Amino acid sequence: MVRIAVFVSGGGTNLQALIDAEKRGEIKSGKLSLVISSRQDAYALTRAEKAGIPSVVVARKDCAGQEEFEEKILEALSAHAIDMIVLAGFMSILSPAFTARFPKRIINVHPALIPSFCGQGFYGLKVHEAALAYGVKVTGATVHYVNEIPDGGEILLQKAVEILPDDTPQTLQKRVMEEAEWILLPKATEMVAAGIGKEKDGHL
């Protein structure tokens, strides 16, 4: 069984989608084995506790720099024998040195159709504000592999979501989550976990 860590920073709605999908048997090649939060007060930690998933807080502000921050994360991953990482609303950029350790083993969900409204500075509500300001009629979500370029890794899955005339960034964010993110992320997690599982079997 591929052991999965989910990285979070806030409410954890995408984490909840993964927990629910695992309960429904949709994630069968992997097991949610650890939640790492960059914030002590993230509600995602409560979700992890309710689901019986061990969690660790590694706060960037408590570390001397990026190196120490990532060192602490790596220690937690190692302690829980993690094979795969899912970024689910994780608000810290990981360094190229970190992502290089996990080629095609880190995935992220982004609330737009990459290559639109992505890269440095595009996160959370800012993505939806940009889509509305630009006047696009369709947005959506993308799940992609994580590499050294923010939102630059190979695309795994995408789903389009229509923009309505009276949308606000908040209503659009909610619809993109419900209609795209919560559907795509568990699917992509299973896809990647299944691939890692086959790879692990081949190495036995």
N, C-alpha and C positions, 0 to 999 in steps of 0.2 A: 504493500500500500504506500503510495506516494504521500509524504507528509508535507502539508501546506501551511505556510505562515501568511497571515493577512495583516498588512500594514495599514493603520488608520490614524486619523487625527481629529475626527469630530463625532458626529452622531452615529455613524456606522450603519446607514441604511443599506449600503452595498454589502457590508458584512452580513447583515440580517438576510439579504437575498441569498447569499451563499449558504448560510446556516439552514434556511428553509429548503433550499434545493438539495442539500445533503440529506436532510430528513426525508424528503420525497424520493430519495434514491437516484437523483439526477447526477450527483457527483459520486460516482462509484469507484473511480480509479484512484481517488485521493481521499485524504482525511484532513479536515481542518484541525491542526494540531497546536497552533500558537497564534495569538494576536499580539502584535507589537504596536503600541501607540506612542506618538510623539508628544502627546499631552496627557497629563495626569487626570484632567477633568473631562476627557472625552467620554461621551455616553456609550460609545462603542465598547468600552471596557465592561460596562454593565451587561450589554448584550452577550459578550463573550462569557462572562460569569454565569449568566442564566443558561447558556448553552453548554456549560461545563468545559469550556476551552481555556487552557492556561493563558495568562496574559502577562506582558512585561511592558513597563513604561520606560522609554529612552527619550528624555527631553533634550532637545538641541541646546537649550539655554543652560542646562546643567553641565554641558561638556565644554572643554577648552577650545574645541574647534571641530571641523568636519571629520577629521581623522579619528578623534576620540569617540565622537557620536557613532560613526560607522563601526568602530572596533567593538563598542558595547552591543550594537545590533548583531554583529557577527558572532559574538560570544553566546547571545541568546539563541541564535539560529543553530549553532553548533550543539548547545546543550540539549536542544529538542530534536536533533537530527533531521533538520528541515531540508527537503529536496526542491521545493518550489515556493515562490513568493508571489502573492497577489497584492498589488497596490490598490486600495479601495478608499479613495479620498485621503491619501497620504500627502501632507502638505510640505514635505521636505524633499528637495532634489537630491538624488543619490549620485555620488561621484562616478566618473568613468571607471575608476579603479574598483569600485564596489560592483557596478553592473557587469564588468568584465569577468568577475568570479562566477557569475550565474548566466552564461550564455543560453538564451532561449528558455530560461527558467524563471524569468520575472515577467509578469504581465500587468498592464495598467488599463483602467477604463477611463476614457476621456469623453466629456459631455458635448462632443461636436463630431462632425464628419471630417476627420483628418483627411487632407491637409488644411482644411479651413479652421480658423480660430484655435490654433494650437501653438505649442512651444512656450518659451520663457514668458512668464507673466499671465498666461491664460489658464486660470483655474477657478473653480467654484462659480459664483454668480457672474464673474467677469466674462466668462465664455458666452453666457446667454445675453448679457448686456451688449457684447460685441455683435452677436448674430442679429439682434433686434436693431441695433444702430445701423448696421449695414443694409438691413432690409431684405435679407434672404427669406425665401418662402418655405424652405425645408432645412431642418437641422437634424440632429440625431446623436448617436453615441458610437464610439469606436473602442474596441479592445485590441491592444497591440502589444507586441513584445517590447520590453524596455531595453534600450541600449544607452550609449553615452550621450545621445542627443535627446533633449526633452521632447517627448511625443514623436520621436523620430524612428522608432523601431518598426519592424514589419507588421502590417495590419493582419489581424486574425479574423475579426468579425466586425461588421458595421450594420446599423439599422437606422433607417430614416424616420424622422418624426416631423409632422407638418407643423408649421407655425401659424397660429390663428391671429386674426386682425387685432384682437384686444389683449394679446399676450403681454404680460409683464415678465421681467427676468425670473421672478419667483414662480409664476404659473408655468412658464416654459421649463424651468429647472425640474419642477415636479413631474411634468408630463414626460420629459426626456428620461427621467429616472424610471417611472412606471412602465413606459412603453418600450424603452430600449435598454438602459443600463442593467436593470434587474433581470432582464431576460438574457442579454448577451454575456454578462460576466460569469454566471454559473456554467453556461454552455462552453465558453472559452476555457474556463478552469478545468472542466472535464476533458476537453480536447487535449490540452497541454499535459495534464496529469497522465492521461492514457499514453501519450507519446513518451513521457519520461519513464513510465512504468515498463514499457516495452524495452526501452534503452537499458534500464536497470536489470531486467531479466536477461538481456543479451550479455551483460557483463558478469553474470553469475558463473 
